[in-house]
Amino acid sequence: MFRKLFSFKGGIKPDTYKAVSTREPIGIAPLPSTLIVPLHQHAGGRAIPRVRAGDRVLKGQCIGEADGWISSAVHAPASGKVLAVENRMAAHPSGLPTLSVVIEPDGLDEWACLHPLRYQALSPEKTRECLRDAGIVGLGGAAFPTHAKLSAAKQTAMEAIVINGAECEPFMTCDDMLMRERAEGIVSGAAFFRELLDPKKVLIGIEDNKPEAIAAMSEAAKRFGSDFEVIAIPARYPAGGAKQLIRALTGKEIPASRRSPEMGVQCFNVGTAYSAWRFITFGEPLVSRIVTLTGNVENARNWETRIGTPFREFVALGHPGHDTNGFLMGGPMMGFEIPGMDAPVVKSSNCVIAAATSLFPPPPAEMPCIRCGSCAEACPHELQPFELYRFARVKNFDRAREFALDECIECGCCAYVCPSRIPLVQYFRFAKSGVQARLREKEKAESARSRVERRKAREARAKAEKAERLAAGAQASGMDASKKTAVQAAIERARQDRETIQAGNANDAETGDRYDEGQPR
Amino acid sequence: MTRKPAIDTTKGSRVEMTEKFHRNEEQNKPDRPELPGSSATGFISPPYLSRNASVRRVMVQVLAALLPGIVVYAALIGPAIVLQLSIASVTALLAEAAMLKLRGRALFPFLTDGSALVTAWLIALTFPPIAPWWLTVIGVLMAIVITKHLYGGLGQNPFNPAMAGFAACLVSFPALMSQWPSVTAPAHFIDQAAAIFGGARSLDALTSATPLDALKTALRLAGPGATVSAALADTNIYGYVAGRAWEWVAAAYLLGGLWLAGRKIIRWHAPAGFLSGLALISAACWLSDPERFASPLFHVFSGGALLGAFFIVTDPVSGCISGKGKFIFGFSAGILAYIIRVFGGYPDGVAFAVLILNLCAPLIDALTRPPIFGMKKK
């Protein structure tokens, strides 16, 4: 079908390296010897552990309960014995430990009792709660809890939901293979999202370098009529960035300061739609995902992998080459180096790349910026990266924010094209963390100040009350006129003190509120 | 039996490698902030892929684009230009090395980045090819030592180094800077070389005015009766459109410049702005009085217009950033160059126009900052 496509500016066209991992169908990764399931795999609050060492768990049993609304539950990926609930290395660039449930699978793979979700009979609130308790989060990489994205804005009617099958990162093919093999499930999941958000259209965006996926998805979408459109978009990184895809399909540009539902759009990854469908149809919580294993390996392939599988056991499936000198999680543009092979596959692990010097040569010497402007041309958010770099370098974070540091999505296009080979993304992360640190400092100072003031106020009030009490006592016992006036004056003073203090507090509260609104977090 | 570990799962090797290759001047500069995930903390940052681009690659392509112009220059005006290019190149590299040493910077990455050579070549190409060797040396030193390194080296200079060098010599040595070789009777290479090294400056037999200079003088000297068409009738000086021999050199610069633009080493905005500015104002004057003002074609193909349009106005460091900014920069430089040429005291005005616009570049940048994704006014 012909359709007007919008274009986002900038972007790059790196080699894709995708074909190598699409030759074989999705494989089922074998049961690992241990499963290390972090309780914090999603954006928002860490799940609260619900099992103890020694417990027997069933596959799909909840082992961590969502803590608050922006949080998600965590489930056992296999039946077995809980060995420990302790801090283990996280699949995060920092490699810092995070509370994890360590399970020794018993090999029976016995499911807990599952119930399909009859969401038609439930209120939307209840449905969203169920999704949260099923641990459904965005599988595109950010792992934002899906239920929290499934409410429309109050003022704006939903125009479209965008299903993201663009998969623009080089090497990565997990979404491609999922769409080729399980298109029905994805589209059904999208239909479920539609019931909750009630948009006019469901737009499925796929980069045009995935003809098989486009064919499979178009076939599956037919069943749902003309509201479902599968749209091929020109392959250009970062077309799979939510904001870029929304721009390409709807023409809307969503700034960092706004949420997409406020502008009538919401975006979900194909993997998310699929896992939501598995949950409503079979009652299965999110315990596994498709992970691409590629790069410097003999056998590049996609694997349906249990969450919690240690990377050491996972990468062995692909037989990495001897010259492998590290592993990346995520794509080569926005991914990171896995801090240690004992870290586990988590919900946001879409791709693991065995790195070698032949694939990712070490960067050459960094040169000074020559202001050539290539970065500004490549930036999909139309920023001026070289200016941001200049300000980040001298730690002038306020100026960097004037040049819209907050809009940077860290896609890496600028660093990719830079002839001076400046690690621009690093500079921007540095500046962003600097901004955060300053905000925290400010908050700390604020709260210290208000604590001191509250204490002063408390003391003054106590003093005033005491004076009033004494005065009242003196009045009752009867006094001469001069004493009476003195007491009267004291009472008056005390009241005035109290009033000024209260007025001051009220002012503080007001400025405090304004401050909160003014600062994007 | 110990098996060789299949994979080095600690990232040690990778970090080591980064340190080896990544350690360089920029990272060791004291003012560089400690970046999160820099090799100090053990990570190489994404993106792990990069385009095969480098400053050197950019500069080498600029030099390559100058070659057609140089070949035509050497063929039509005399091979002395090759001598001048060599003098300028050697001086530039020595000056660059000395300054890097004084500033405590690594020699290798900066000496081989090609930027000093680009400056040197531009100076050689804008100076008279029979200028004495020491004049070229002064021009290059002015460019590399003062304009480039005293302002912080590569990427930091607010002025175009080559144009600053040219302007300094033009105002300091006006006579020497206007001794151009005659193109009607090209001197032998030996004579030109003697002029460069000999120091004997009684060169009247060797020199003649450039077309721009000749036209200006003709119009001034001949008084009120003089007309452009009468002056230009002398094809020995003026060639087909803008000067015998020189117009072909300009055409070769145009060719090289278009190649650069095609490879996206330079963007089209600044040259287009410069040439349209120059053409527009010269067309306006020419249409108003064709007897007093030369045609746009004459102005575009004479003097430093085409060299300037593609190789000087396009300097990213001292120019503007956004496409709009680049166009405004070029357009204003074109108009200014014409005004200096026609109404000013110098036969050509490209250098002064570019230097003045260098001063305005930060302002133009501030006024033409492009809107950001999601923040555009409807």
Boltz contact constraints between the chains, C-beta under 6 A:
constraints:
  - contact:
      token1: [A, 14]
      token2: [B, 49]
      max_distance: 6.0
  - contact:
      token1: [A, 253]
      token2: [B, 373]
      max_distance: 6.0
  - contact:
      token1: [A, 253]
      token2: [B, 374]
      max_distance: 6.0
  - contact:
      token1: [A, 254]
      token2: [B, 374]
      max_distance: 6.0
  - contact:
      token1: [A, 255]
      token2: [B, 374]
      max_distance: 6.0
  - contact:
      token1: [A, 255]
      token2: [B, 375]
      max_distance: 6.0
  - contact:
      token1: [A, 320]
      token2: [B, 7]
      max_distance: 6.0
  - contact:
      token1: [A, 324]
      token2: [B, 7]
      max_distance: 6.0
  - contact:
      token1: [A, 325]
      token2: [B, 13]
      max_distance: 6.0
  - contact:
      token1: [A, 325]
      token2: [B, 14]
      max_distance: 6.0
  - contact:
      token1: [A, 326]
      token2: [B, 11]
      max_distance: 6.0
  - contact:
      token1: [A, 326]
      token2: [B, 14]
      max_distance: 6.0
  - contact:
      token1: [A, 332]
      token2: [B, 48]
      max_distance: 6.0
  - contact:
      token1: [A, 332]
      token2: [B, 49]
      max_distance: 6.0
  - contact:
      token1: [A, 333]
      token2: [B, 47]
      max_distance: 6.0
  - contact:
      token1: [A, 334]
      token2: [B, 46]
      max_distance: 6.0
  - contact:
      token1: [A, 335]
      token2: [B, 46]
      max_distance: 6.0
  - contact:
      token1: [A, 337]
      token2: [B, 11]
      max_distance: 6.0
  - contact:
      token1: [A, 337]
      token2: [B, 43]
      max_distance: 6.0
  - contact:
      token1: [A, 341]
      token2: [B, 9]
      max_distance: 6.0
  - contact:
      token1: [A, 360]
      token2: [B, 48]
      max_distance: 6.0
  - contact:
      token1: [A, 362]
      token2: [B, 17]
      max_distance: 6.0
  - contact:
      token1: [A, 362]
      token2: [B, 18]
      max_distance: 6.0
  - contact:
      token1: [A, 362]
      token2: [B, 21]
      max_distance: 6.0
  - contact:
      token1: [A, 363]
      token2: [B, 22]
      max_distance: 6.0
  - contact:
      token1: [A, 365]
      token2: [B, 24]
      max_distance: 6.0
  - contact:
      token1: [A, 365]
      token2: [B, 109]
      max_distance: 6.0
  - contact:
      token1: [A, 366]
      token2: [B, 24]
      max_distance: 6.0
  - contact:
      token1: [A, 366]
      token2: [B, 26]
      max_distance: 6.0
  - contact:
      token1: [A, 367]
      token2: [B, 55]
      max_distance: 6.0
  - contact:
      token1: [A, 368]
      token2: [B, 154]
      max_distance: 6.0
  - contact:
      token1: [A, 368]
      token2: [B, 155]
      max_distance: 6.0
  - contact:
      token1: [A, 369]
      token2: [B, 155]
      max_distance: 6.0
  - contact:
      token1: [A, 370]
      token2: [B, 155]
      max_distance: 6.0
  - contact:
      token1: [A, 370]
      token2: [B, 316]
      max_distance: 6.0
  - contact:
      token1: [A, 370]
      token2: [B, 317]
      max_distance: 6.0
  - contact:
      token1: [A, 371]
      token2: [B, 316]
      max_distance: 6.0
  - contact:
      token1: [A, 371]
      token2: [B, 317]
      max_distance: 6.0
  - contact:
      token1: [A, 372]
      token2: [B, 316]
      max_distance: 6.0
  - contact:
      token1: [A, 373]
      token2: [B, 321]
      max_distance: 6.0
  - contact:
      token1: [A, 381]
      token2: [B, 373]
      max_distance: 6.0
  - contact:
      token1: [A, 382]
      token2: [B, 370]
      max_distance: 6.0
  - contact:
      token1: [A, 382]
      token2: [B, 372]
      max_distance: 6.0
  - contact:
      token1: [A, 382]
      token2: [B, 373]
      max_distance: 6.0
  - contact:
      token1: [A, 404]
      token2: [B, 372]
      max_distance: 6.0
  - contact:
      token1: [A, 407]
      token2: [B, 372]
      max_distance: 6.0
  - contact:
      token1: [A, 412]
      token2: [B, 46]
      max_distance: 6.0
  - contact:
      token1: [A, 412]
      token2: [B, 47]
      max_distance: 6.0
  - contact:
      token1: [A, 415]
      token2: [B, 47]
      max_distance: 6.0
  - contact:
      token1: [A, 416]
      token2: [B, 47]
      max_distance: 6.0
  - contact:
      token1: [A, 416]
      token2: [B, 50]
      max_distance: 6.0
  - contact:
      token1: [A, 416]
      token2: [B, 51]
      max_distance: 6.0
  - contact:
      token1: [A, 417]
      token2: [B, 51]
      max_distance: 6.0
  - contact:
      token1: [A, 419]
      token2: [B, 53]
      max_distance: 6.0
  - contact:
      token1: [A, 419]
      token2: [B, 54]
      max_distance: 6.0
  - contact:
      token1: [A, 419]
      token2: [B, 55]
      max_distance: 6.0
  - contact:
      token1: [A, 419]
      token2: [B, 58]
      max_distance: 6.0
  - contact:
      token1: [A, 420]
      token2: [B, 55]
      max_distance: 6.0
  - contact:
      token1: [A, 423]
      token2: [B, 45]
      max_distance: 6.0
  - contact:
      token1: [A, 425]
      token2: [B, 45]
      max_distance: 6.0
  - contact:
      token1: [A, 426]
      token2: [B, 35]
      max_distance: 6.0
  - contact:
      token1: [A, 426]
      token2: [B, 45]
      max_distance: 6.0
  - contact:
      token1: [A, 429]
      token2: [B, 36]
      max_distance: 6.0
  - contact:
      token1: [A, 430]
      token2: [B, 33]
      max_distance: 6.0
  - contact:
      token1: [A, 430]
      token2: [B, 35]
      max_distance: 6.0
  - contact:
      token1: [A, 430]
      token2: [B, 36]
      max_distance: 6.0
